[in-house]
Amino acid sequence: MSKNDELIAKYQLLLQQRPNDELLHFSLGKALYDAGRLAEAEVQLQFALQAKPDWMVVTMLLAKIALLRNDQVAAKVLYERALGHAIDQQHEGPEEEIRGALDKLKS
């Protein structure tokens, strides 16, 4: 069993005990994303984002998933939203990463 599989199993088990824990949904979503299980990751990340709409990292991951699906319109919308969160929350590193992703989408 890979490290990702172990993490996925761990977070799935924890979510059975705490189904409304947005941090667990994020953690499971990230593990699924890292494992390349994008559709499942997106479900978990959307749940986390509904609980905390200004969650910049979750918004960025959803934008990356949209890009991997070749949905550039959704990716642009999500990256623009993430950029607003990065500016509001003064996250300079992610702000640069997001601006770079948006520049690539424009070209």
C-alpha positions in Angstrom: 0.0 0.0 0.0 1.4 3.4 -1.0 1.8 6.3 1.4 -1.1 8.1 -0.5 -3.3 5.0 -0.1 -2.5 4.9 3.6 -3.4 8.6 4.0 -6.6 8.2 2.0 -7.7 5.2 4.2 -6.8 7.1 7.3 -8.8 10.2 6.4 -11.8 8.1 5.2 -11.9 6.4 8.5 -11.7 9.7 10.4 -14.4 11.2 8.3 -16.7 8.3 9.3 -16.3 9.6 12.9 -16.4 13.3 12.0 -18.3 13.7 8.7 -18.6 17.5 8.9 -14.9 18.2 9.6 -13.8 20.5 6.7 -10.2 20.0 7.6 -10.6 16.2 7.1 -12.3 16.8 3.8 -9.5 19.0 2.7 -6.9 16.4 3.9 -8.7 13.6 2.1 -9.1 15.8 -1.0 -5.4 16.6 -1.1 -4.4 12.9 -0.6 -6.8 12.0 -3.5 -5.4 14.8 -5.6 -1.8 13.6 -5.0 -2.9 10.0 -5.9 -4.4 11.3 -9.2 -7.9 10.5 -8.2 -9.2 13.9 -9.3 -13.0 13.4 -9.4 -13.0 12.1 -5.9 -10.6 14.8 -4.8 -12.9 17.5 -6.2 -15.9 16.2 -4.2 -13.9 16.4 -1.0 -12.4 19.8 -1.8 -15.8 21.3 -2.8 -17.2 20.1 0.6 -14.3 21.9 2.4 -14.8 25.0 0.3 -18.5 25.2 1.1 -17.7 25.1 4.8 -15.0 27.8 4.4 -15.5 29.8 1.2 -12.3 31.9 1.6 -10.0 28.9 1.8 -7.3 29.9 -0.6 -5.4 26.6 -0.8 -8.6 24.6 -1.5 -9.5 27.1 -4.2 -6.1 26.8 -5.8 -6.3 23.0 -5.8 -9.7 23.1 -7.4 -8.3 25.4 -10.1 -5.4 22.9 -10.7 -8.0 20.1 -11.1 -10.0 22.3 -13.6 -6.7 22.8 -15.6 -6.0 19.1 -15.6 -9.5 18.5 -17.0 -8.8 21.1 -19.6 -11.5 23.4 -18.3 -9.6 26.7 -18.6 -12.7 28.8 -18.0 -13.3 27.2 -14.6 -9.6 27.3 -13.8 -9.4 31.0 -14.5 -12.5 31.8 -12.4 -11.1 29.7 -9.5 -7.6 31.2 -9.8 -9.0 34.7 -9.8 -11.0 33.9 -6.7 -7.9 32.4 -5.1 -5.9 35.5 -6.0 -8.4 37.6 -4.1 -8.1 35.4 -1.1 -4.3 35.5 -1.3 -4.3 39.3 -1.4 -6.9 39.6 1.4 -5.0 37.1 3.6 -1.5 38.5 2.7 -0.1 35.2 1.3 2.6 36.6 -1.0 4.1 33.2 -2.1 0.8 31.8 -3.2 -0.1 35.2 -4.8 2.9 34.9 -7.1 2.1 31.3 -7.9 -1.5 32.3 -8.8 -0.5 35.3 -10.9 1.9 33.0 -12.8 -0.9 30.5 -13.4 -3.2 33.3 -14.6 -0.5 34.6 -16.9 -0.2 31.1 -18.5 -4.0 30.9 -19.0 -4.0 34.3 -20.8 -1.3 33.3 -23.2 
